Amino acid sequence: MVTKRSMALSVCFFIALHCAVMDPVSAGEDNGRLRAREVLEKIDDLWRSSSSKARLQMEVKTEHYTRTMIMDSWSKGRDMSLVRIVLPLKEKGTVSLKNGNTMYTYLPKTDRVIRLTSGMMMGSWMGSHFTNDDLVKESRLSDDYEPEITFEGIRDGEDIIEFALLPHHDAPVVWGKIVITVRADDYLPVDSLYYDEDMILARTLTFSDVKEMGGRLIPVVLHMVPADKPDEYTELIYLQVDFDIGLPDSLFSIMQLRGM
């Protein structure tokens, strides 16, 4: 005979069994997302910290020319960035400024300040294969994308974690997907593959030559190759970087651009 008490015990047993089966899976998924988000936060702030100052070399190779630029960059928090070209002389003093949600370019030859629209953020920065957004980091991976770990283990003799980033439906980004590979032991990036809205590979960014700079380990060489022009590239090399230094907010203002 089935009593109310036995039915209640059966229901409780079923619920307990269901939770025992489902909780580890959902907990594992949550832990995976949290870990992936932790990696994104680290990558977002790897070259920035609370503030930073760096000198960089950029080499651009296309079908028609090869050119090298030296530039200085400053950042403060997540909303202020400044990049100023030092060499070559014909472009010296050209400045890209991000303050809040707005980006400006100052052209010393014409003494003009141009405000960039959101549609211009994905345009080429100074003829390179990096975009305006890449240089001033207008968007943040951890804010605009939902990460999912897709592989963990040994690949090509290195212990790595690979995860895919899909944009939030309302994120102001152009990439349909980004696949990032990081080293498992310290979460330093190995490469990033960028796919367009049709899920076709558009460009590949590789990170190499890990060194200690400014008191932390960072890859100092960033090598960008467009998928449709595999013989072209832009290489960005960090020559020097300092973190957590005192920078006034006034440095990141339009009024300062002409005097730099």
C-alpha positions in Angstrom: 0.0 0.0 0.0 1.3 3.4 -1.0 0.9 5.9 1.9 1.2 9.7 1.8 4.4 9.4 3.8 6.0 6.9 1.3 5.0 9.1 -1.6 6.6 12.1 0.1 9.8 10.2 0.7 9.8 9.1 -2.9 9.4 12.7 -4.1 12.2 13.9 -1.8 14.4 11.1 -3.0 13.8 12.0 -6.6 14.5 15.7 -6.0 17.7 14.8 -4.1 18.8 12.5 -6.9 18.0 15.1 -9.6 20.0 17.7 -7.7 22.9 15.3 -7.2 23.0 14.6 -10.9 22.4 18.2 -12.2 24.3 20.4 -9.7 27.8 19.3 -10.6 27.1 19.9 -14.2 25.6 23.4 -13.7 28.3 24.2 -11.2 31.0 23.1 -13.7 29.4 25.3 -16.4 29.3 28.2 -14.0 32.9 27.7 -12.9 34.0 27.4 -16.5 32.3 30.7 -17.4 33.8 32.4 -14.3 37.2 31.2 -15.2 36.8 32.3 -18.8 35.7 35.7 -17.7 38.7 35.9 -15.3 40.9 35.3 -18.3 39.1 38.0 -20.3 39.6 40.5 -17.5 43.3 39.6 -17.3 43.7 40.1 -21.1 41.8 43.3 -21.1 44.0 44.8 -18.5 47.3 43.0 -19.3 49.0 46.1 -20.8 47.0 48.7 -18.9 46.6 48.3 -15.1 45.2 51.3 -13.2 47.5 53.4 -15.4 50.4 52.9 -17.8 53.0 54.5 -20.0 54.7 52.7 -22.8 57.0 53.2 -25.8 56.2 51.0 -28.8 57.5 50.2 -32.2 55.1 49.3 -35.0 56.2 47.8 -38.3 53.6 47.7 -41.1 54.2 45.5 -44.2 51.8 45.6 -47.1 52.0 44.8 -50.8 53.1 48.3 -51.6 55.3 49.4 -48.7 57.0 48.7 -45.4 57.1 51.4 -42.8 58.1 51.7 -39.1 56.7 54.0 -36.5 57.7 54.7 -32.9 55.0 55.9 -30.5 54.3 56.7 -26.9 51.1 55.6 -25.2 49.4 56.4 -21.9 46.3 55.0 -20.3 44.4 55.6 -17.1 41.6 53.4 -15.9 39.3 51.9 -18.5 38.2 55.1 -20.2 41.3 57.2 -21.0 43.9 56.4 -23.6 46.4 58.4 -25.6 48.8 57.4 -28.4 51.3 59.9 -29.9 53.6 59.2 -32.8 57.2 60.1 -32.3 58.7 58.8 -35.5 58.8 59.2 -38.5 59.2 62.9 -38.5 56.5 63.5 -41.1 53.9 62.1 -38.8 55.4 63.2 -35.5 52.9 64.7 -33.2 49.9 62.8 -34.6 47.8 61.9 -31.6 44.9 59.5 -31.0 42.9 60.2 -27.8 40.1 58.3 -26.1 38.2 60.0 -23.3 35.1 58.2 -22.1 33.1 57.1 -25.1 34.7 59.5 -27.5 37.8 59.2 -29.6 39.7 62.0 -31.4 42.6 62.2 -33.8 44.9 65.3 -33.9 46.7 66.0 -37.2 49.6 68.5 -36.6 50.1 69.3 -40.3 46.7 70.8 -40.6 46.3 71.6 -36.9 43.0 69.8 -36.9 41.2 67.7 -34.3 38.8 65.1 -35.8 36.2 63.4 -33.7 35.8 59.7 -34.8 32.3 58.2 -35.1 31.5 54.8 -33.8 31.6 53.5 -37.4 35.2 54.7 -37.7 36.5 52.7 -34.7 37.1 49.6 -36.8 39.0 51.5 -39.5 42.7 51.1 -39.9 44.9 53.0 -37.5 47.6 54.9 -39.5 47.5 52.4 -42.4 48.2 49.4 -40.2 46.3 46.1 -39.7 45.3 47.2 -36.3 42.1 49.2 -35.9 41.4 52.5 -34.0 39.6 50.3 -31.4 42.6 48.0 -31.0 44.9 51.0 -30.2 42.7 52.7 -27.6 40.8 49.6 -26.5 37.3 51.3 -26.7 35.6 47.9 -26.3 36.3 45.4 -23.6 36.1 41.6 -24.2 34.7 41.0 -20.7 31.9 43.5 -21.3 30.9 42.7 -24.8 31.3 39.0 -25.2 30.1 35.8 -23.5 33.0 33.3 -23.2 32.9 29.5 -23.3 35.8 27.2 -22.8 36.1 24.9 -25.9 39.4 23.1 -25.2 41.8 22.4 -22.3 44.9 20.3 -22.6 48.1 19.8 -24.5 48.4 21.2 -28.0 51.6 21.4 -29.9 53.5 20.5 -26.7 52.0 23.3 -24.7 49.3 23.2 -22.0 46.6 25.6 -23.1 43.0 26.7 -22.7 41.0 27.7 -25.7 37.7 29.5 -25.5 35.2 31.1 -27.9 33.7 34.5 -27.4 30.2 35.3 -28.8 29.0 38.9 -28.7 26.1 39.9 -26.5 23.1 40.7 -28.8 23.3 44.5 -27.9 27.2 44.8 -27.9 28.5 47.5 -30.3 31.1 45.1 -31.9 31.7 43.9 -35.4 33.2 40.4 -34.8 30.9 37.5 -35.0 33.2 35.4 -32.9 36.7 35.5 -31.3 38.6 32.4 -30.4 41.3 33.0 -27.9 44.1 30.6 -26.7 46.0 31.2 -23.5 48.7 29.4 -21.6 47.1 27.3 -18.8 49.6 28.2 -16.1 49.5 32.0 -16.2 46.6 32.8 -18.7 49.0 34.8 -20.9 47.5 34.9 -24.5 49.0 32.8 -27.3 46.7 33.9 -30.2 43.4 35.4 -31.0 41.3 34.5 -34.1 38.8 37.1 -35.3 35.7 36.0 -37.3 33.3 38.3 -39.1 29.6 38.2 -38.9 29.5 35.3 -41.5 31.9 33.3 -39.2 34.7 33.7 -41.8 38.2 34.1 -40.4 39.2 37.8 -40.8 42.5 38.1 -39.0 44.9 36.4 -36.6 46.8 38.0 -33.8 49.7 36.1 -32.2 51.5 37.0 -29.0 55.1 36.1 -28.4 58.4 36.9 -26.6 57.2 36.9 -23.0 59.3 39.2 -20.9 59.1 41.0 -17.5 58.3 44.6 -18.0 57.0 47.0 -15.4 57.1 44.3 -12.8 54.9 41.8 -14.7 55.2 39.2 -17.4 53.7 40.2 -20.8 54.1 39.2 -24.4 56.0 42.1 -25.9 55.4 41.2 -29.5 51.9 41.3 -31.1 51.7 40.1 -34.7 48.6 40.8 -36.7 47.9 39.0 -40.1 44.8 39.6 -42.2 43.3 36.4 -43.5 42.7 37.7 -47.0 46.3 39.0 -47.3 48.5 36.4 -45.6 51.7 38.0 -46.9 51.0 41.3 -45.1 51.3 42.0 -41.3 51.6 44.6 -38.6 53.9 43.9 -35.7 53.6 45.9 -32.5 56.6 45.6 -30.1 56.6 47.0 -26.6 60.0 48.5 -26.0 59.3 49.8 -22.5 56.2 49.9 -20.2 55.6 51.2 -16.7 52.4 50.5 -14.7 50.5 52.2 -11.9 52.1 55.6 -12.4 50.7 59.0 -11.5 48.9 60.5 -14.5 46.7 63.6 -14.4 43.3 63.5 -16.0 44.2 66.7 -17.9 46.7 64.7 -20.0 43.7 63.1 -21.7 42.0 66.3 -22.9 41.7 67.9 -26.3 43.4 71.0 -24.9 46.6 69.0 -24.5 46.8 67.6 -28.0 48.4 70.6 -29.7 51.0 70.9 -27.1 52.3 67.4 -27.2 
